[in-house]
Amino acid sequence: MDLNLLRTFLAVYRSGSFTAAAPLLGLSQPTVTAQVRTLEQQLGRALFTRLPRGAEPTHLAHELAGRVAGPVDALAAVATTAAVHSGPPEPVYLAGPAELLCVRVMPALAPLVAGGVRLRVATGLTDPLLEQLRAGHHDLVISTRRPRGRALVAYPLMDEDYVLVAAPSWAARAGDDPCGAVAGLPLVTYAEDLPIARRYWRDVFGKRLTAEAAVTMPDLRGVVAAVAAGAGYSVLPRYLCAAELAAGALVQLHEPEEAPFNTVFLAQRPGAEVNPAVERVRDLLLREARTW
């Protein structure tokens, strides 16, 4: 079989569509379609069921991908290594939530950058970033949920637990009933639908949160700053406000027996490992995250 046909097949298999595979390969969508059809003619069987949006692999496609992915990726790695020796190292394309990247990830990766690893970092919301990862725009994405589908490998990175906090001036009013005491206080959050606060109320207090946001800001670091300055109360990931809690700028209003938490994942694009620096970044983050 022509290795180029197998490479095109794997790109369609991993990205989920002929359209998404085209930019990964530097080819037009009609060329990708033609190459897959040629491979199907050689095999005498269909590899994909064409859908209105995407391509569904057949049983033969799953079997073929399992047999050829390793060797094709290994050959790509050899080619990439040869290219690296003739020029600067390929950057690692990393993306995730701005807050986690700034507070935890970038400080952890500083030694790799000092050692020659190049990074291209993007921020955004999980769902768009995962779609961009599938399309080949990123090598690694820090995801606030486990990615769905077969195309991505995901590693549990860390558990972020949530705390109900306010400035000391507001905390004195909470007493033994923080749920009732904060009812009249301004709520500071990062989105109008109050996703973190609503979950906290449901899981901890067993109630529906009926409050409306007094302040919304799509960056939790801004929420921390506003609450510490006395703007109101909020529910925040503990890692993000740990320094303020330790310094007394924020006070935890309630300590439930089991605090709500969310598992954060590190998702990797198949084939990204052809760049050795991707594995270095991935392995360092998985190791460092044990202390987060």
Secondary structure, DSSP 8 states (H G I E B T S, - for coil): --HHHHHHHHHHHHHSSHHHHHHHHT--HHHHHHHHHHHHHHHTS-SEEEETTEEEE-HHHHHHHHHHHHHHHHHHHHHHHHHHHTSS---EEEEE-HHHIIIIIHHHHHHHHHTT--EEEEE--HHHHHHHHHTTS-SEEEESS---SSS-EEEEEEEEEEEEEE-HHHHTTTTT-HHHHGGGS-EEESSTT-HHHHHHIIIIISS-----EEEE-S-HHHHHHHHHTTS-EEEEEHHHHHHHHHHTSSEE----SS--EEEEEEEE-TTGGGSHHHHHHHHHHHHHGGG-
